[in-house]
Amino acid sequence: MTYKVPFVDPSRHYLKLKSEIDAAITDCLSKGDLIMRSQLRDFEKNFASFVGTKYAVGLNSGYHALALSLQAAGVGAGDEVITVAHTFVASISAIVHCGAIPVLIDVGKDYNMNMDMLEPAITPRTKAVLPVHLNGRVCDMDRLIEISKEHNFIVIEDAAQSVGGKYNGKIAGSFGLAGCFSHYPFKILGGFGDGGTLTTDDPDIARKATLLRYNGEDRETGEYHYHGYTCLLDNVQAAVLDVKLKHLPAWINRRREIAELYRQGLSDMDDLFLPHFGAEKYFDIYQNYVIRTKKRDELYKFLEEQGVETLIHWRKPVWEHKRLKLGQHNLPETESICKEVISLPMSAETTDEHVEYTVHCIGNFFKS
Ligand SMILES: *Cc1c(COP(=O)(O)O)cnc(C)c1O
């Protein structure tokens, strides 16, 4: 179906940047620069400087940024890693695949880790905490870093949804031992396929991830240091991402503008909870504009009929996917979020008219 208001618009996104992108791709292809060449190194350098870390390691997915961060940090069999239940499954799968035990806790009203739940979940086996900066908002990192020092655990940030998000002026992915980003096409800094980046200030983590991503091989000596993987960020993707990185600040501003338009249009409707949580120290970048209502399923259907495309992340708590064997949990906020959230159209291509029409439809829904 074609929507009056699409959730995102990848072809329009490309056409806006066509000349720059085509030039970057043609450059790679005509020079034969496909694997680990200057385009990858340039992107890594520019991305590290954007995030404010010493190193950035280009990978083929956000998942691998998480998995290699954990592995490089020495997280393994028998260790516990605390994360939230309200996240994309990859945050949890990365923990499981490195042999560790995911310990799931609840989130707060801003959809991020509820720091009051953190201390009670810490045990002598807690090796790491993996906060997820969901929807473009950074977690309460002052509190988390303070608790991490007291209890001596590693912090690995899942910043897949928060590229450019800030907390006290500091950028997501620069707080912990490592930061993990996704360049999946519908992430804010998305490629034309899968991709991810690991950021860190720690030279050992950067080196280990750099070896692990390419079969464990030190490319200078030819020595294999680990049984590694094949999970490099392709040169062509890196070249595209490097072009897009220059536009990222403008896209973030546009998203914040769209969020403000939604806020103005939707703020006086009953039974509608908007994602504006205040507090000066947060700079939210709205990977998703998530609203919350008890009438979620009806609203979803109504908007669909009106030609407004929305998404629901996620319809049931992750532990309810029984084959994942995550055990049974009682996390009330996560459970009600699954029944109440819906994400409105949001991208750099979303126009003021798209927002006006969406707001108008939501107004009609709550009037009837
Ligand atoms: C997208 C995403 C990931 C995984 O990224 P991929 O590049 O798809 O592997 C991890 N965590 C969160 C919160 C995400 O949204």
The ligand as an ORCA input file, in Angstrom:
! r2SCAN-3c Opt
* xyz 0 1
  C      19.267     -1.646     15.515
  C      19.639     -2.014     16.902
  C      20.667     -2.924     17.208
  C      21.332     -3.808     16.202
  O      21.826     -3.232     15.083
  P      21.995     -4.068     13.737
  O      22.871     -3.157     12.935
  O      20.660     -4.275     13.138
  O      22.688     -5.352     14.070
  C      21.003     -3.125     18.532
  N      20.366     -2.478     19.509
  C      19.369     -1.621     19.276
  C      18.710     -0.928     20.419
  C      18.957     -1.368     17.971
  O      17.933     -0.534     17.744
*
